[in-house]
């Protein structure tokens, strides 16, 4: 059962998000959030924020942990307006970690609860990723899909070991779902911040829990992103994950960057009244030099004018000017990054080592055959169980279109046609199941 489905489209960004309990779980411990930039200033200073979290622990504990992460991370990031986006993203994840840990320690029922968390921020400078755990962030570009995150799992950590390491052979056979980092359970935490990855019109980004990535090869995810727009992509991915067994909760968020944003008058006007601070441009050194000289001359002149301190007035004034000038200089030097950093400074120093995996996203015969086989099995099951009466003529036409396209080598059309049958059947099946309750 799909617990939440959200689809939003702006002139420059199309977004769709979906979470599903899966086929074998009784509750959904995944959570997600979408905070799209609605004004020009917000887009330029903080961007659009997307989060996916996969909770761990007892039923209520894992669900609570993921919901806290999905809520706290974007809130904390957006309020940290005096920090650069990478630093704000890192500290937002650390703040969520601390809050989840405090909540777990305050109630025995929630002890040791935790969650993975992936946060994607899209800004004019590019895409930033904050990452803890084995949930993933992908980017589709130019017919290829790239994994922008490194799985914090024993299986992936083993990749960092040389073949000659004594533990290498043992670690290569460990289960894929043993993670090494999460928000909540541990005292200390290292957050990976990756990027910025350049942003181009046509790029599509996908965040997902391992309930999705565990049921697909990277290339298969890429082919679906290549063929479908965000709303159809999230629907197809969730349905196919469930039809492949659905052993876990499935959550996916897709954001496609369509073009450079064009802001209307209302969006620009509302931006003027918001409190999203922008980094102040550096004030020229000459201006500060002139201000310091004026200050140095003003104090002794004032002391001499009023005859303060008698004959020693000018000397005392000069000393006060020097000390005051040193104090002001030290203050502004210590606060230089906060007050005078350039807006694009952080974007010139990319963080992390991603992308970590790259695979073709061009539709191919192998994946089309797999989807067609799933489609056959689904149609056979509906005929046998007679749960509902589908439009068999429409199904037959779509299947015929898929076969014809496959034979001529147009795998994108074949994949789209068979996937449309899968989505139609699954939608009708859910409606029938709801009516029977």
Secondary structure, 3 states (H helix, E strand, C coil): CEEEEEEEECCCEEEEEEEECCCCCCCCCEEEEEECCCCHHHHHHCCEEEEEEEEECCHHHHHHHHHHHHHHHHHHHHHCCCCCHHHHHHHHHHHHHHHHHHHHHHCHHHCCCEECEEEEEEECCEEEEEEECCCEEEEEECCEEEECCCCCEHHHHHHHCCCCCCCHHHHCCCCCCCECCCECCCCCCCCEEEEEECCCCCCEEEEECHHHHCCCCHHHHHHHHHHCCHHHHHHHHHHHHHHCCCCCCEEEEEEEECCCCCCCHHHHHHHHHCCCCCCCCCCCHHHHHHHHHHHHHHHHHHHHHCCCCHHHHHHHHHHHHHHHHHHHHHHHHHCHHHHHCCCCCHHHCCECCCCCEEEECCCCHHHHHHHHHHHHHHHHHHHHHCCCCCCHHHHHHHHHHHHHHHHCCCHHHHHHHHHHHHHHHHHHHHHHHHHHC
